[in-house]
Amino acid sequence: MARIQDEFLDKSVIDGFPPILNPEDAIALVRSCRTSKAKVLGIDGFHIIDSKMQPDMAESIDFSTNRKLVNDCRTEAEQFLQARIKSELVFEVVVDE
């Protein structure tokens, strides 16, 4: 059985697994999680600088430890990404499937 993230590998801005996605594609991945009832455990934001990924903890969120957010992780994840839709950030969506 294919993983949700596998479906987005061709949209990744950097080759390899997991896919690193622009905000629009990351939202599509979150919506796919909603359809399959998979939990979003977190989102890691990155800047691409000189063809290298630079993590940005201020642009990341962890749903795995915050019980308040875990209950509606997909909605919170989509809102988080939507707020960054015009940014030049790229994202890894961490999924529990």
All heavy atoms as an XYZ file, in Angstrom:
766
protein
N       0.846     -1.188      0.000
C       0.000      0.000      0.000
C       0.887      1.246      0.000
O       1.826      1.361      0.781
C      -0.899     -0.019      1.230
C      -1.856      1.108      1.290
S      -3.016      0.808      2.656
C      -3.638      2.421      2.860
N       0.598      2.169     -0.873
C       1.389      3.383     -1.000
C       1.128      4.326      0.166
O       0.012      4.418      0.672
C       1.068      4.079     -2.313
N       2.153      5.025      0.561
C       2.017      6.053      1.586
C       1.493      7.333      0.937
O       1.751      7.587     -0.243
C       3.368      6.331      2.228
C       3.952      5.129      2.944
C       5.333      5.415      3.426
N       6.211      5.539      2.251
C       7.526      5.506      2.306
N       8.148      5.384      3.445
N       8.246      5.623      1.206
N       0.806      8.135      1.713
C       0.281      9.403      1.210
C       1.420     10.247      0.659
O       1.306     10.838     -0.415
C      -0.476     10.166      2.318
C      -1.750      9.411      2.701
C      -0.812     11.586      1.874
C      -2.409      9.907      3.955
N       2.522     10.296      1.367
C       3.644     11.124      0.935
C       4.192     10.672     -0.412
O       4.673     11.488     -1.187
C       4.737     11.131      1.995
C       4.309     11.861      3.257
C       5.313     11.701      4.370
O       5.814     10.611      4.608
N       5.610     12.792      5.048
N       4.104      9.373     -0.709
C       4.586      8.867     -1.998
C       3.855      9.526     -3.162
O       4.432      9.743     -4.225
C       4.418      7.351     -2.091
C       5.349      6.592     -1.158
O       6.363      7.175     -0.702
O       5.054      5.413     -0.877
N       2.598      9.842     -2.963
C       1.792     10.459     -4.015
C       2.274     11.866     -4.367
O       1.905     12.408     -5.406
C       0.334     10.530     -3.583
C      -0.307      9.178     -3.322
C      -1.679      9.298     -2.678
O      -2.339     10.348     -2.855
O      -2.070      8.339     -1.996
N       3.097     12.463     -3.508
C       3.542     13.839     -3.701
C       5.029     13.940     -4.043
O       5.559     15.049     -4.165
C       3.217     14.665     -2.448
C       1.747     14.900     -2.294
C       0.936     13.947     -1.676
C       1.150     16.040     -2.799
C      -0.433     14.140     -1.562
C      -0.218     16.240     -2.687
C      -1.011     15.293     -2.073
N       5.694     12.826     -4.221
C       7.129     12.844     -4.524
C       7.435     13.604     -5.809
O       8.450     14.300     -5.895
C       7.687     11.426     -4.596
C       7.838     10.727     -3.246
C       8.257      9.274     -3.457
C       8.840     11.458     -2.362
N       6.561     13.506     -6.791
C       6.803     14.188     -8.058
C       6.632     15.703     -7.943
O       7.047     16.452     -8.814
C       5.901     13.639     -9.164
C       4.421     13.847     -8.903
O       4.018     13.916     -7.721
O       3.666     13.923     -9.885
N       6.058     16.178     -6.848
C       5.877     17.614     -6.622
C       6.961     18.194     -5.709
O       7.010     19.396     -5.488
C       4.504     17.885     -6.028
C       3.370     17.467     -6.964
C       2.041     17.842     -6.400
C       0.894     17.386     -7.258
N       0.900     17.845     -8.615
N       7.825     17.330     -5.196
C       8.862     17.761     -4.260
C       9.847     18.711     -4.944
O      10.253     18.482     -6.088
C       9.606     16.540     -3.712
O      10.532     16.937     -2.727
N      10.230     19.761     -4.226
C      11.189     20.724     -4.770
C      12.622     20.214     -4.659
O      13.530     20.774     -5.264
C      11.057     22.109     -4.089
C       9.676     22.700     -4.338
C      11.355     22.032     -2.604
N      12.809     19.141     -3.894
C      14.111     18.494     -3.730
C      13.892     16.996     -3.882
O      12.944     16.448     -3.311
C      14.723     18.820     -2.347
C      15.030     20.315     -2.275
C      15.956     17.986     -2.074
C      15.561     20.780     -0.955
N      14.744     16.336     -4.649
C      14.606     14.901     -4.847
C      14.776     14.144     -3.535
O      15.593     14.518     -2.701
C      15.638     14.380     -5.851
C      15.322     14.831     -7.264
O      14.150     15.131     -7.546
O      16.259     14.881     -8.080
N      14.022     13.067     -3.386
C      14.159     12.202     -2.220
C      12.898     12.154     -1.396
O      11.885     12.771     -1.717
N      12.973     11.358     -0.346
C      11.855     11.170      0.563
C      12.256     11.693      1.920
O      13.380     11.466      2.357
C      11.500      9.676      0.678
C      10.239      9.439      1.450
C       9.015      9.455      0.815
C      10.281      9.228      2.816
C       7.839      9.259      1.530
C       9.121      9.033      3.543
C       7.900      9.043      2.884
N      11.387     12.360      2.619
C      10.013     12.722      2.297
C       9.968     13.892      1.321
O      10.946     14.620      1.165
C       9.431     13.113      3.656
C      10.588     13.672      4.405
C      11.772     12.847      3.950
N       8.819     14.102      0.694
C       8.715     15.231     -0.234
C       8.781     16.563      0.518
O       8.241     16.692      1.616
C       7.351     15.032     -0.889
C       6.570     14.203      0.069
C       7.579     13.337      0.780
N       9.471     17.508     -0.086
C       9.538     18.877      0.420
C       8.716     19.707     -0.555
O       9.041     19.784     -1.741
C      10.998     19.379      0.497
C      11.855     18.420      1.335
C      11.051     20.799      1.033
C      11.421     18.255      2.779
N       7.649     20.326     -0.039
C       6.616     20.887     -0.903
C       6.423     22.386     -0.729
O       6.619     22.924      0.374
C       5.285     20.192     -0.607
C       5.292     18.668     -0.706
C       4.020     18.089     -0.106
C       5.469     18.231     -2.148
N       5.991     23.037     -1.802
C       5.575     24.429     -1.676
C       4.270     24.437     -0.868
O       3.658     23.380     -0.673
C       5.433     25.086     -3.057
C       4.326     24.481     -3.887
O       3.226     24.203     -3.410
N       4.601     24.272     -5.168
N       3.845     25.590     -0.386
C       2.653     25.621      0.479
C       1.399     25.024     -0.151
O       0.656     24.302      0.518
C       2.465     27.115      0.778
C       3.826     27.705      0.627
C       4.482     26.912     -0.476
N       1.159     25.282     -1.432
C      -0.043     24.767     -2.081
C      -0.053     23.237     -2.108
O      -1.075     22.607     -1.827
C      -0.171     25.307     -3.518
C      -0.398     26.801     -3.594
C       0.907     27.603     -3.638
O       2.021     27.021     -3.510
O       0.825     28.830     -3.774
N       1.079     22.646     -2.460
C       1.154     21.188     -2.514
C       1.116     20.575     -1.109
O       0.560     19.497     -0.915
C       2.406     20.733     -3.269
C       2.317     21.050     -4.758
O       1.192     21.074     -5.305
O       3.380     21.273     -5.368
N       1.686     21.280     -0.129
C       1.614     20.795      1.253
C       0.161     20.786      1.734
O      -0.271     19.853      2.417
C       2.489     21.662      2.163
N      -0.619     21.793      1.351
C      -2.045     21.821      1.694
C      -2.760     20.645      1.032
O      -3.601     19.987      1.654
C      -2.681     23.172      1.307
C      -2.173     24.272      2.247
C      -4.205     23.098      1.347
C      -2.525     25.683      1.814
N      -2.430     20.368     -0.202
C      -3.044     19.226     -0.901
C      -2.714     17.922     -0.183
O      -3.575     17.040     -0.056
C      -2.573     19.177     -2.352
N      -1.496     17.792      0.327
C      -1.124     16.594      1.079
C      -1.953     16.493      2.359
O      -2.451     15.418      2.705
C       0.374     16.606      1.403
C       0.952     15.308      1.943
C       2.427     15.195      1.577
C       0.785     15.160      3.422
N      -2.127     17.609      3.047
C      -2.951     17.618      4.270
C      -4.388     17.217      3.941
O      -5.006     16.433      4.670
C      -2.893     19.000      4.963
C      -3.942     19.104      6.069
C      -1.497     19.263      5.518
N      -4.902     17.700      2.842
C      -6.270     17.335      2.447
C      -6.361     15.847      2.119
O      -7.376     15.209      2.409
C      -6.723     18.198      1.275
C      -6.973     19.633      1.702
C      -7.359     20.527      0.573
N      -7.607     21.878      1.076
C      -7.641     22.952      0.316
N      -7.471     22.850     -0.995
N      -7.859     24.130      0.851
N      -5.307     15.301      1.550
C      -5.267     13.864      1.286
C      -5.271     13.084      2.600
O      -5.888     12.028      2.711
C      -4.031     13.534      0.445
O      -4.012     12.191      0.087
N      -4.594     13.631      3.607
C      -4.606     13.014      4.940
C      -6.018     13.018      5.510
O      -6.443     12.039      6.134
C      -3.672     13.762      5.889
S      -1.926     13.540      5.554
N      -6.739     14.096      5.300
C      -8.122     14.177      5.792
C      -8.966     13.080      5.144
O      -9.708     12.373      5.817
C      -8.719     15.553      5.493
C     -10.165     15.678      5.931
C     -10.732     17.071      5.746
N     -10.196     17.941      6.792
C      -9.378     18.970      6.570
N      -9.007     19.290      5.353
N      -8.937     19.702      7.574
N      -8.823     12.916      3.841
C      -9.595     11.910      3.115
C      -9.295     10.504      3.622
O     -10.198      9.690      3.793
C      -9.284     11.997      1.603
O      -9.629     13.313      1.161
C     -10.066     10.973      0.812
N      -8.023     10.227      3.888
C      -7.635      8.881      4.326
C      -7.634      8.740      5.851
O      -7.285      7.691      6.379
C      -6.257      8.532      3.775
O      -5.291      9.384      4.347
N      -7.984      9.814      6.550
C      -8.048      9.829      8.018
C      -6.683      9.621      8.687
O      -6.591      9.148      9.812
C      -9.062      8.814      8.527
C     -10.434      8.976      7.902
C     -11.518      8.899      8.911
C     -12.903      8.937      8.333
N     -13.262      9.996      7.473
N      -5.623      9.987      7.989
C      -4.272      9.935      8.570
C      -4.036     11.205      9.383
O      -4.526     12.282      9.033
C      -3.225      9.816      7.470
N      -3.294     11.079     10.471
C      -2.983     12.246     11.304
C      -1.757     12.970     10.772
O      -0.817     12.358     10.290
C      -2.710     11.819     12.742
C      -3.950     11.429     13.477
C      -3.704     11.480     14.963
C      -4.966     11.045     15.644
N      -5.411     11.920     16.648
N      -1.801     14.280     10.884
C      -0.634     15.108     10.606
C       0.066     15.312     11.946
O      -0.526     15.867     12.876
C      -1.044     16.465      9.978
C       0.166     17.361      9.823
C      -1.742     16.232      8.649
N       1.289     14.826     12.054
C       2.030     14.935     13.309
C       2.768     16.252     13.445
O       3.075     16.687     14.555
C       3.021     13.783     13.429
C       2.400     12.381     13.459
C       3.499     11.334     13.548
C       1.423     12.242     14.608
N       3.060     16.871     12.321
C       3.762     18.142     12.368
C       4.098     18.640     10.984
O       3.909     17.938      9.986
N       4.587     19.862     10.946
C       5.023     20.489      9.702
C       6.343     21.180      9.993
O       6.457     21.931     10.963
C       3.992     21.512      9.195
C       2.652     20.820      8.917
C       4.516     22.236      7.958
C       1.527     21.774      8.609
N       7.323     20.899      9.145
C       8.634     21.534      9.277
C       8.816     22.490      8.106
O       8.687     22.098      6.949
C       9.743     20.484      9.265
C       9.653     19.551     10.460
O       9.345     20.044     11.561
O       9.896     18.348     10.302
N       9.114     23.743      8.419
C       9.325     24.759      7.401
C      10.807     24.943      7.118
O      11.642     24.850      8.025
N      11.116     25.209      5.853
C      12.500     25.374      5.417
C      12.611     26.539      4.441
O      11.689     26.815      3.675
C      12.992     24.120      4.665
C      12.973     22.871      5.486
C      11.851     22.049      5.488
C      14.066     22.501      6.248
C      11.824     20.888      6.228
C      14.046     21.339      7.000
C      12.927     20.525      6.997
N      13.783     27.159      4.460
C      14.175     28.115      3.431
C      15.136     27.370      2.514
O      15.915     26.534      2.979
C      14.900     29.319      4.038
C      14.068     30.091      5.004
N      13.195     31.066      4.605
C      13.977     30.017      6.356
C      12.598     31.574      5.673
N      13.051     30.947      6.748
N      15.091     27.655      1.228
C      16.078     27.127      0.301
C      17.086     28.245      0.057
O      16.728     29.309     -0.457
C      15.439     26.683     -1.038
C      14.346     25.654     -0.806
C      16.512     26.167     -1.997
C      14.819     24.303     -0.352
N      18.319     28.001      0.475
C      19.388     28.990      0.339
C      20.560     28.311     -0.358
O      21.094     27.313      0.156
C      19.823     29.542      1.710
C      18.623     30.190      2.414
C      20.979     30.524      1.557
C      18.869     30.581      3.850
N      20.936     28.848     -1.503
C      22.043     28.273     -2.283
C      21.854     26.779     -2.497
O      22.768     25.975     -2.276
C      23.392     28.546     -1.599
C      23.708     30.027     -1.509
O      23.310     30.770     -2.430
O      24.346     30.441     -0.524
N      20.666     26.388     -2.883
C      20.311     24.987     -3.175
C      20.381     24.073     -1.959
O      20.446     22.857     -2.094
C      21.196     24.423     -4.288
O      21.047     25.181     -5.458
N      20.390     24.652     -0.761
C      20.398     23.860      0.466
C      19.202     24.245      1.315
O      18.755     25.387      1.303
C      21.697     24.086      1.242
C      22.899     23.588      0.489
C      24.145     23.717      1.301
C      25.294     23.236      0.431
N      26.561     23.418      1.013
N      18.719     23.273      2.075
C      17.581     23.524      2.958
C      18.069     24.044      4.304
O      18.943     23.455      4.929
C      16.781     22.233      3.172
C      16.038     21.819      1.952
S      14.948     20.381      2.124
C      14.972     19.908      3.789
N      17.458     25.142      4.736
C      17.754     25.727      6.038
C      16.491     25.634      6.882
O      15.490     26.287      6.574
C      18.176     27.189      5.880
C      18.408     27.915      7.174
C      19.648     27.430      7.884
O      20.670     27.195      7.275
N      19.549     27.264      9.179
N      16.478     24.778      7.933
C      15.275     24.666      8.763
C      14.956     25.986      9.460
O      15.851     26.745      9.805
C      15.626     23.592      9.792
C      16.992     23.127      9.490
C      17.569     23.951      8.408
N      13.680     26.230      9.660
C      13.229     27.418     10.377
C      12.224     26.964     11.431
O      11.057     26.719     11.129
C      12.594     28.405      9.397
C      12.266     29.740     10.048
O      12.095     29.786     11.289
O      12.161     30.734      9.314
N      12.680     26.845     12.657
C      11.825     26.357     13.743
C      10.636     27.281     13.997
O       9.589     26.829     14.451
C      12.634     26.158     15.024
C      13.709     25.069     14.898
S      13.076     23.500     14.269
C      12.083     22.984     15.641
N      10.770     28.562     13.684
C       9.658     29.494     13.857
C       8.573     29.253     12.812
O       7.443     29.705     12.975
C      10.162     30.937     13.771
N       8.904     28.528     11.759
C       7.946     28.219     10.696
C       7.607     26.728     10.690
O       7.302     26.147      9.650
C       8.512     28.650      9.335
C       8.773     30.134      9.229
C       7.512     30.976      9.293
O       6.399     30.440      9.118
O       7.632     32.194      9.518
N       7.683     26.136     11.857
C       7.380     24.712     12.031
C       6.385     24.564     13.170
O       6.285     25.438     14.030
C       8.663     23.935     12.351
O       9.606     24.079     11.301
N       5.655     23.446     13.172
C       4.673     23.202     14.226
C       4.602     21.704     14.504
O       4.705     20.895     13.585
C       3.293     23.790     13.840
C       2.335     23.744     15.017
C       2.729     23.112     12.609
C       1.113     24.632     14.833
N       4.471     21.365     15.774
C       4.426     19.964     16.201
C       3.055     19.670     16.784
O       2.650     20.258     17.775
C       5.513     19.731     17.257
C       5.581     18.310     17.755
O       4.832     17.445     17.258
O       6.404     18.044     18.649
N       2.323     18.772     16.133
C       1.006     18.383     16.618
C       1.066     17.115     17.461
O       0.070     16.718     18.041
C       0.048     18.129     15.443
C      -0.181     19.339     14.597
C       0.229     19.356     13.281
C      -0.807     20.457     15.108
C       0.017     20.462     12.487
C      -1.024     21.575     14.323
C      -0.611     21.580     13.013
N       2.204     16.472     17.535
C       2.287     15.179     18.213
C       2.298     15.309     19.731
O       1.940     14.363     20.423
C       3.537     14.421     17.759
O       4.704     15.086     18.159
N       2.671     16.459     20.260
C       2.748     16.603     21.709
C       1.713     17.557     22.283
O       1.486     17.568     23.469
C       4.146     17.099     22.141
O       4.400     18.349     21.501
C       5.208     16.099     21.758
N       1.084     18.356     21.450
C       0.115     19.328     21.928
C      -1.283     18.723     21.818
O      -1.894     18.728     20.763
C       0.220     20.616     21.113
C      -0.643     21.725     21.674
O      -1.632     21.464     22.353
N      -0.267     22.944     21.392
N      -1.791     18.189     22.898
C      -3.075     17.474     22.888
C      -4.227     18.324     22.352
O      -5.126     17.829     21.712
C      -3.428     16.978     24.298
C      -2.491     15.918     24.779
C      -2.734     14.651     23.996
N      -1.748     13.661     24.380
C      -1.338     12.707     23.595
N      -1.798     12.589     22.387
N      -0.448     11.841     23.999
N      -4.195     19.618     22.603
C      -5.262     20.494     22.109
C      -5.314     20.465     20.580
O      -6.379     20.433     19.983
C      -5.008     21.914     22.598
C      -6.010     22.924     22.062
C      -5.709     24.296     22.628
C      -6.649     25.311     22.052
N      -6.104     26.020     20.917
N      -4.170     20.461     19.928
C      -4.129     20.496     18.469
C      -4.314     19.130     17.835
O      -4.811     19.026     16.725
C      -2.800     21.099     18.000
C      -2.560     22.553     18.377
C      -1.196     23.009     17.876
C      -3.643     23.453     17.815
N      -3.922     18.079     18.515
C      -3.988     16.746     17.926
C      -5.403     16.388     17.519
O      -5.623     15.741     16.500
C      -3.406     15.688     18.883
C      -3.761     14.286     18.453
C      -1.894     15.835     18.962
N      -6.386     16.812     18.282
C      -7.777     16.466     17.982
C      -8.217     16.947     16.603
O      -9.044     16.321     15.962
C      -8.707     17.024     19.060
C      -8.505     16.323     20.377
O      -8.103     15.177     20.422
N      -8.754     17.033     21.456
N      -7.703     18.049     16.139
C      -8.079     18.573     14.832
C      -6.817     18.959     14.062
O      -6.718     20.050     13.514
C      -9.013     19.762     14.999
C      -9.784     20.077     13.721
O      -9.736     19.257     12.779
O     -10.408     21.139     13.662
N      -5.866     18.037     14.010
C      -4.555     18.318     13.438
C      -4.616     18.715     11.966
O      -3.864     19.571     11.523
C      -3.615     17.134     13.633
S      -4.223     15.584     12.917
N      -5.516     18.141     11.214
C      -5.564     18.438      9.774
C      -6.054     19.861      9.518
O      -5.499     20.577      8.678
C      -6.406     17.394      9.051
C      -5.726     16.011      9.072
C      -6.588     14.927      8.512
N      -7.782     14.672      9.305
C      -7.860     13.770     10.292
N      -6.816     13.030     10.598
N      -8.977     13.600     10.950
N      -7.064     20.302     10.260
C      -7.553     21.678     10.101
C      -6.488     22.667     10.540
O      -6.226     23.662      9.854
C      -8.850     21.889     10.909
O      -9.841     21.001     10.380
C      -9.332     23.323     10.829
N      -5.862     22.408     11.675
C      -4.799     23.290     12.164
C      -3.630     23.330     11.187
O      -3.051     24.389     10.940
C      -4.315     22.828     13.542
C      -5.347     22.970     14.633
C      -5.576     24.409     15.057
O      -4.681     25.259     14.858
O      -6.657     24.681     15.599
N      -3.285     22.180     10.611
C      -2.185     22.118      9.644
C      -2.518     22.935      8.405
O      -1.677     23.690      7.895
C      -1.906     20.662      9.269
N      -3.737     22.809      7.918
C      -4.138     23.561      6.733
C      -4.119     25.064      7.008
O      -3.647     25.852      6.182
C      -5.523     23.113      6.277
C      -5.861     23.599      4.904
C      -7.097     22.957      4.309
O      -7.493     21.849      4.734
O      -7.659     23.581      3.397
N      -4.581     25.479      8.167
C      -4.556     26.901      8.526
C      -3.129     27.413      8.642
O      -2.812     28.527      8.200
C      -5.320     27.128      9.831
C      -6.805     26.940      9.686
C      -7.543     26.959     11.013
O      -6.955     26.938     12.088
N      -8.871     26.996     10.926
N      -2.250     26.610      9.239
C      -0.838     26.965      9.380
C      -0.225     27.214      8.000
O       0.457     28.212      7.771
C      -0.098     25.838     10.113
C       1.372     26.048     10.259
C       1.878     26.784     11.320
C       2.261     25.487      9.356
C       3.249     26.968     11.466
C       3.630     25.664      9.490
C       4.118     26.415     10.547
N      -0.476     26.298      7.072
C       0.088     26.423      5.715
C      -0.568     27.564      4.939
O       0.116     28.294      4.212
C      -0.071     25.106      4.970
C       0.790     23.964      5.506
C       0.294     22.628      4.988
C       2.257     24.199      5.168
N      -1.863     27.715      5.088
C      -2.575     28.790      4.380
C      -2.015     30.156      4.770
O      -1.906     31.048      3.928
C      -4.075     28.711      4.687
C      -4.920     29.587      3.804
C      -4.901     29.175      2.347
O      -4.981     27.998      2.027
N      -4.769     30.133      1.457
N      -1.638     30.322      6.028
C      -1.069     31.587      6.501
C       0.290     31.867      5.865
O       0.766     33.003      5.896
C      -0.941     31.564      8.026
N       0.908     30.856      5.261
C       2.232     30.989      4.657
C       2.191     30.779      3.144
O       3.210     30.570      2.502
C       3.178     29.982      5.305
C       3.479     30.359      6.749
C       3.817     29.157      7.617
N       4.087     29.593      8.978
C       3.148     29.847      9.881
N       1.868     29.707      9.604
N       3.480     30.257     11.099
N       1.014     30.866      2.568
C       0.807     30.535      1.161
C       1.651     31.405      0.230
O       2.100     30.953     -0.809
C      -0.702     30.588      0.790
C      -0.975     29.792     -0.471
C      -1.199     31.998      0.652
C      -1.151     28.349     -0.260
N       1.888     32.641      0.574
C       2.659     33.542     -0.287
C       4.124     33.620      0.108
O       4.873     34.408     -0.456
C       2.029     34.925     -0.281
C       0.638     34.924     -0.904
C       0.120     36.302     -1.132
C      -1.310     36.213     -1.582
N      -1.494     36.524     -2.954
N       4.528     32.795      1.043
C       5.925     32.806      1.466
C       6.771     32.017      0.475
O       6.257     31.301     -0.377
C       6.061     32.187      2.865
O       5.904     30.784      2.788
N       8.053     32.149      0.596
C       8.970     31.360     -0.226
C       9.451     30.128      0.534
O      10.405     29.477      0.129
C      10.136     32.226     -0.681
C       9.681     33.326     -1.625
C      10.820     34.093     -2.228
O      11.979     33.641     -2.154
O      10.548     35.167     -2.790
N       8.766     29.804      1.612
C       9.107     28.629      2.398
C       8.675     27.356      1.677
O       7.747     27.382      0.858
C       8.411     28.680      3.758
C       8.876     29.762      4.721
C       7.840     29.966      5.809
C      10.215     29.382      5.303
N       9.325     26.260      2.027
C       8.894     24.932      1.595
C       8.697     24.104      2.858
O       9.238     24.426      3.923
C       9.910     24.281      0.631
C       9.945     25.044     -0.684
C      11.296     24.179      1.239
N       7.913     23.022      2.741
C       7.485     22.300      3.931
C       7.581     20.797      3.789
O       7.315     20.250      2.718
C       6.031     22.676      4.264
C       5.833     24.128      4.543
C       5.463     25.005      3.530
C       6.044     24.637      5.808
C       5.301     26.352      3.778
C       5.886     25.985      6.070
C       5.511     26.851      5.049
N       7.898     20.171      4.895
C       7.735     18.725      5.039
C       6.529     18.514      5.946
O       6.490     19.069      7.052
C       8.962     18.075      5.665
C       8.747     16.611      5.964
C       9.842     15.992      6.805
O      10.884     16.620      7.050
O       9.630     14.843      7.256
N       5.578     17.737      5.494
C       4.411     17.399      6.313
C       4.667     15.999      6.869
O       4.818     15.042      6.118
C       3.114     17.437      5.484
C       1.920     17.051      6.370
C       2.909     18.819      4.870
N       4.747     15.901      8.189
C       5.012     14.625      8.864
C       3.676     13.956      9.135
O       2.814     14.530      9.786
C       5.806     14.840     10.173
C       6.105     13.507     10.826
C       7.087     15.624      9.908
N       3.525     12.726      8.610
C       2.242     12.039      8.622
C       2.365     10.732      9.386
O       3.354     10.017      9.279
C       1.793     11.746      7.170
C       0.496     10.976      7.142
C       1.663     13.055      6.399
N       1.318     10.409     10.155
C       1.207      9.114     10.827
C       0.185      8.295     10.061
O      -1.002      8.561     10.114
C       0.747      9.316     12.276
C       0.594      8.012     13.026
O       1.251      7.027     12.640
O      -0.180      7.991     13.992
N       0.678      7.295      9.320
C      -0.257      6.456      8.556
C      -0.128      5.015      8.939
O       0.846      4.533      9.290
C      -0.075      6.545      7.055
C       0.791      7.584      6.545
C       0.884      7.584      5.030
O      -0.046      7.186      4.325
O       1.913      8.020      4.561
